[in-house]
Amino acid sequence: MSRSQSVEERLVGLADVVVEAAKRKRDPEIEIPVRALSNVEFNERRRIIEMKDATQARTFFNLGMAKKFMQTMLVADALAELQRAECTTSLREIYYRTKHTLAESSENTFDAQDESDPIIEDLEVTLATLREELNVAAEGRGSVVGNIVIVDDGDAIDCTKAGKSGHTVPSICEEPDIRIQKCGADFVLLVEKATQFNRLSEDKFWKRHNCVLVTGNGQPPRGVRRLCRRIHDECRKPVLVLVDNDPWGYYIYSVVKQGSINLAFESQRMAIPDAKFVGLSSRDPEKHKLPRNVGIKLNDKDIGRAKEIMAYPWFAKKEWQAEIRHMLASGLKYELDALANKDFRYLTTHYLPRKLKDKDWLD
């Protein structure tokens, strides 16, 4: 599909494939890029994960693919309807819009939303079109507070006055709906957990250290990642990532920094190659004299995930190899919450100030 075509034209183009195949009495076929580790590579120059060109044919006359082909065309039709209506909807509403029982059968087009969501991702990569351009929004799952003014659908939001909970980060953070009017902060601190975000916000950490606090409440959703990337690019602000000391924290950081394997096609707009890891490192418990009894024993799943991450080329730096090996050797993982063993405000009064002063982070 040509990038110069409008989104609606690209969606209609899928229907044209079926029509042309029917005219020629051939099996309709769509080429879907493979979204898996086998079809991504790490671009060392750009420092992001990029998608390669492997594809998989999705056909109608193949019994094993017929349902997914039908689902793909149903979702594409609903997305084309959205374009014509010039409105935005949710992933959930797309699921309900396309769900029905096939005539003279008990077969549903979709049984659950976890069937329709991946179809939208397939269409994104197939049409070279981001979900935001398809007018599909996910549930807002993030907050921002600090020295920044964001214009949200025409309304200027001063995030220094957004309260302890902050301003909700929309799932679509693109112009013209979202503009960054002003950012007087020195850096962005992207916090994994809402617990730590609330502590930092309540303690006015953003004011004392002149930063923007952002959280995605776990794995940061695309809106949060895109907002951080825009602040980084447009306002020239560094991004620091605060996560737990475990394989899942490492992975969250890598998704922010290099992009995700499953959605490698979007790395050029979402990834922040200059992001730094200021989360708990495997040596921090010793530095901050945390007792071993506040650590959590690594289970088999943790160990397997850590070894998997070590094999990723974007974790090949000797500093990262040493970090992960030290965690495995200790047999423990530590949550940021464990810092409360020292003091409820230890994160804001000791841990982070010391990290920032010493520039004690991993790249």
N, C-alpha and C positions, 0 to 999 in steps of 0.2 A: 504494500500500500504506500502511496506517495504522501510524504509529509506535507506537500503543498496543497493537498486536497483538504477540504473542510472535514471535521469529525463526522458530520452527517453523511457526507459523500463516501467516506471510508466505510461507514456502517452499511450503507446501501450497497456498496460494492460487494459485500459478502452475499447479499441476496442475489446480486447479478451472477455470482459464481454458480449458485444453484440453478438459476434460470437458464444460463448458458449450457450447463451440464445436461439439464432436462431436454433442451432442444437437440442436443447431440446424442441423446440417449446414453449418457455416460454417468458414472457414479460421481455425485458431487463430492468435492474434496477441498478441505481447508488446511493450509500448512500452519501449524501452531509451533512457535519457538519453544524449545525444551527449557523449563524452569527448574534446573537441578544443578548440583555441584559439578556434574560431568560437562555442563555447557557454560561454565563461567571460568574466567581467568582473572588473575590479579595483574592489573596494569601498573608496573612498578614506577613508571614515569609519572603517571597521574595519581598513583596511590589509591586507586579505587578498584572495586570488583566490577568487571564488565561482562556482559553476556556475549557468548560466541554465536555462531550462526547455525547450530544444529536445530532441525525442526522435526516435527512428527506429523504425519498426515492424519487428519480426522475425516473419516468418510461416512457416508450415509448407509451404503449397502453392506457394510461390515457389521455383523450382528453384535460384536463386542463394542462397537463404537457408535452405533445408531442412536442410542439414547443421548450420549454426550453431544453428538452432532446436533440433534434436535434441540437440546438445552442451549447450545451455543447460539443457534439461530433465534431462539425465543428471547434470550437475553439481549442479543444484538438488536432485535426489533424493538424491545422496550427502551433501549438506550437511544435508538433513532427517534422514538416518540418523544423522549425527553428533550432531545435537541430541537425538535420542531416546536415543542411547547415552551422552550427557553426557560425551563425551571430545573431546580435541583431536588434530588431525592436522596434517600438513604439506601444502604445495602439491604436493610430489612424490607423496605418497600419494594425494591426490585424483586426480592424473593417472592413476596406475596403477589406482585403484579404478574409474575410469570408462572405461578403455581396453579395448576388445574388438573382435573382427572381426564385422561384421554377418553374420547367417546367410545362407548360400548366396551369398556374395560374397567379394571380397578387400579390401573397403573397411573400414578401421579407423575407429572413432569418433574417435580422436585419434592423430595420427602423432608428435606431439612435445609436450612440456610447454608450449612457447610458444603452443600453441593453447588449452590449458585455463586457464592463468593469467589471460588477459584475460577469459574467461568469468566467473571469480570476481569480477573487478573490475566487470563489467557487472551482476552480481547485487547487488553492494554498493550501487551507485547506484540500481538499480531498486527494491530492497527497503528503501532508506534504512537500511542495516545495515552496519556496519564489518566487515571481515574477522575482526577479533578476536572480534566477537559471533557470527560464523559458526563459531567454534572452529577456525579455520585459522591455523596459525602458519608464518611463513617461517623459514628458517635463521637462527639467531642470528648476527649479523654486526656486532658492536660490543663495545666494552669501556668500563668506567668505573672510575676510581680517584680517591681524594681524600676530602675531609672530608664524608662522607655515609654514613648507615646506611640500607640498603634491606632491607625484609622481603620475601623471595622465597619464596613458597609456605610461609610460616610460619617460615622460617629467617632470622634477622637477619644481614645481611652488612655488616660494617664495612669499607668500601672503603678505609680507610687501611691495612688489613692484607691487601689483595687481591693483593699482589705487584706486580712491575713490569708484568705483562701485564694486571692489573686483573680485575674481575669481568665475566663475559660478560653483555651486555645481552640479555634475552630479547626475542623478537619481539612478544610480547603484554605490554605494560606497563600493564595496567589493574588496578584494584581488583576483587576482593579478593586476587588472586594477588600483585600487587606493591603494596607500601605504602612510603612514604617516612617512616621513623621519625624521622629527625633529619638536618638539614643545617646544619652550622656554617660552610660555605664563604661567601666573599664574592661569588663569581661562578662561572658555568659556562663552561668553554672547550671548545667543540666543534671537534675537530680533524679535518680532511679525511682525512689519510693516517695509516696505522698507523706509518709511519717516524717522523713527528714526534711522534705519541703516545708511542711507545717512548722517544724521546729525552727528552721532557718528564717522563715517568714515571720513567725511570732517574735523571734529575737531580733528582728530587723537587721539581719545579717547583710541583706542587700544594701541597706543604708550605710552601715558602718564600713563596708568594704566596696561600696559603689559598683554593684553588679546587677545583672538581671537574673532572677531565679526562674527556672522553668522545670516542670516535671511532666512526665508522661504516664505516671502511675504504673511503673513497670517498664516493659519493652516500649519505648516511645513510639507512638503512632506517627503516621506520615505527616500530619499537620504540625506536630511538635518538631520533628526533624527538619521539615521544610522551613519553619519559622527560624529555628536556630541557624540553618544554613543561610537564610536571607540576612539575618543580623550580622553574621560573620562576613558575608560578601559585601553587602551594601553599606554597612557601618564600620567594617574593618575591626570587629571585636573578636578576640580569641574565645574559644569554647572549651570549657573544662567539664569533664563528665564524672559525676560522683555516684559510684555503684558499690555493691557488696563485694567482699573478697570471696568469690566462688566462680566456677566456670560459667555460670549464667550471667554474672556481672561482667566478666570478660567479654562474653558474646554481645551483650547489650552495647558495650563500648565499641566493639568492632563494627556493629551495624551502624552506629552513629558515624564512625570514622571512615569506614571503607564501603559501606552499603551492605545489603543482605543478599544472600545467595538466591533466595526465592524471587526477589524483585531486583535483580542485578541491572535490569534495563533502566531503572530510575536512579542509579547511583550518581550520575552526573548532575542531578538536581537535588539530591537528598544528602549525599555523603559529605563529610567535613574532614578531609585528609589531615588538617592541622589540629584536630581536636586532641586534647591531652587527658590522660587517665589520672584523676586525683582520688579515685575510690580507695578503699582499704587495700593496701598491698599485703602480700603474705608476710612481710617483715614488720608491718605496722603493729601487730599485737605485741611484739617484743619491744619496739620503740616506745609504745604507750603503756607498757606493763599491764596488758590485759591478761587476766588469769586464763589458763587453758580451759577451765570449766565453762567459760562463756562461748567457747568455740563449739562448732557442730561437727561431729565425725563425718568425714567424707564417705558416701555410700558408693556402691558399684556404678550407679548411674553417673554420679559426679566424676568419678575417676575416668570412666569411659569418655565422658564429654570433654574433660580436660585434655586427655590424650588426643582426641579428635581435633581440638582447637590447636594444639601444639603442631599438628601436621599442616595447618593452613599456612600458605606462603606469607600471608599478611601478619602472622605471628612468628615469623622466622628470626626476627631480631634477637640478638643474644640476651638483651635485657628481659624480653618477654619469655624466652625459653627458661631463663633463670628464675623468673617470677613464678611461672607455673610449676616448675620442678620443686621449688621451695614449698609451695602450697601442698603438693602431693607428698613430699617428704614429711611435712608436719602432720599429715593425716586429718587436718581440720580446715573448715571454712568458717569465716566470720561475717556476720551481718553488721551493717553500720549501727544497727540498734544496740549492739553489744557495747558501744561506747558509753551508753547510759549506766553501765556498771561503775564507771568512774564518777560520772555526774550527769544529771539530766541535760545540762547545757554544754557538756564537754565538746560536742561536735562543733558548736558555734564559737566557744570561747578558747579552745585549745587546739583541737585537731586540725580544722581547716585553716585558722590563722597561721599555724606553724607550717602547714603544707604550702600555703601561698608565699610566706616569707622566704622559705628555703627553696621555692620552685621545685618541690619534691613531687614530681609526677612522672609517669611513663608516657612515652610517645609511640 
